[in-house]
Amino acid sequence: MMTPPPSPFAIMPNPPTLAPVELAKSYRLLNHGPTTLVTSAHNGVRNVMAAAWAMPLDFDPPKVLVVVDSRTLTRELIEASAVFALNIPTRAIAETTLAVGTLTGRDGD
């Protein structure tokens, strides 16, 4: 039996500072196909998931495409709130990225 990865919050108790990127230039971070973190929230429920399918769709206005399975909590929260954010994780939070790509927010992680 595989041991599940630790909670992302145990791995990263003090998250690194976020670095905002100008929307018009954000496509530069997505063009090389990195794993992204998709954050979502609705009615006090928050979730983070790792996604491998995110890409720039248009430049003016800036648009992105991200694939989120219809059975996930992330999708449920996005559909309820009509809002999500894409984050490009750094190497420093690789373990956290693996954890949020493995665990489900439905279990309270």
N, C-alpha and C positions, 0 to 999 in steps of 0.2 A: 504494500500500500504506500502510495506517495504521500509525503508530508507536505501539506499546503504551505505556500510561502507566508511569511509573517505579514501582519497588517501593514499597509503603506504608512500609517501614522507611526508605527513602531520603528520603521526604517528611517523615516524622515521627520523627527519631532519638530525641527525648525526648518521649514522649507526655505530654499534659497530665494533671494530677491528676484522678482519678475522683471524682465526687461521688455517694455512695450516696443512695438514695431509699428511704424507708420503703415496704415492700411494699404495705401497705394503700393507699398514695397513688400508687403507680406508674402506675395507669391514667391519671392526669392527663397523663402524658408521651406516652401513646399515642393518646389520643382525637382529636387533630388530624391523625393519619395521617402521621407523619414517616417517613423512611427510617430503618431501624434497623440496627445492626450485630449479627449473630448470631455469637457465639463458641462454639467447640466444641473438644473435645480427647479423645483416647483413645490409650493406650499411647505417649505421648510425641509424638504427631502433633497439632499445633494448627492451627486455621483460623479465619479471620474472613471473613464475607461480608456484603454489603449486601443488605437485604431491604426491599421496598416493601410487603409484605403482612403486617403485624403489627397486632393489635388486642386490646383488653381483651375477655375472654370472660365472666368472672364476677367478682364483687367479694368474696364471702365464702364460701369462701376465694378469694383473688386467683388468677385464671387468665388466661393470654394464649393467643392463637392466632397462629401464625406459619406462613407457607407457605414450605417449603423443598423444592425439586425433588428427586425421588428419585434423580436421576443425579449429584448434587453430592457433593463430599467432605464438606461440612458435614453433609449428611443421613446419610452413612455414619458419621461420628464421633458424631453425636447418637444414632443407633440403637445403636451399639456401647457408648456410655457412659451413655445415658439422661439426659444432662445437657447443658444449653446455657444461655447467658446472653444477654439482650437489652441492648443499650447504645444510648443516643440520642446520636448524634454532634453536636458543636457545629460552628458555622460554621468554627472554626479548623482543623478536620480534614476539610473538604469534599473536598480533593484526595485524601486518603487514603481517604475513603469511596468516591469514584469509582473509585479503583484497586482496592479489594477487591471492588467490584461488577463489575469488568471482567476481572481476572486470576483464574486458577484456582490453588488451593492444590496441585493435583495436579502442577503444574510446579515446585513447590518455592519459589514466591514467598511 
